[in-house]
Amino acid sequence: MQTRLVTFEVALPASVAELQHAIAIALAAHGDPLRWAITQVNQQQVWVEAVVLIPG
């Protein structure tokens, strides 16, 4: 297994629950998350930085 640092953006939804769900879906596309953090927010976007495990 390898670790990888990934960054991505998600649209800022109306609720925290929707934000958590959007981040979880985006993280799953990159691998198995070890840790993640919201690093920046504006009125339309949320930026996330994560360390993920990649099989192989």
N, C-alpha and C positions, 0 to 999 in steps of 0.2 A: 504494500500500500504506500501511496505517496500523499504528501500534503501539498495543497496549493492555496495560494492567496487569491481570492476573486473579489471583484467589485462589480456592482450592478446597481441599476436604478429601478424603482417601481413607482408607479403613479400613487399619489397621496389619496387614499380613499376617505370616505366619510367617517369611518369608525376605527378604533384600535383593533378590534377583532378582525376586520377586513384587512387591515395592514399586516397583522401577524400571519394571516392566511396567505396573502400575496407574497410575503417574504419566504414563508415555508415552501411554497410552490417554486419560487425562483431558486432557492437553495437546493432543492431536490434535483434540479436540472444540472447543477454543478458537481454534486457529489454528496457525501454524508458530512454534515456540518459538525465541526468540533467546537467552534465558537463563531459568533457573528455580532456585529454592532452597527447601529445606525450612526453614520458619521456626518451626515449633513441633511438638512431639511429646508425646503422652501415651500411656497404656496401650492406647488404642483407636483413635486418629486421628492422622493426619499432615497438617499444614497446609502448603500449597505456594503460593508466590508466583511469578509468571512474567510475563515480557514476551513477547508474541506478535505476529507479523505477521499482519495480516488483509488479504486481497486486496480490491482495489476502490478 
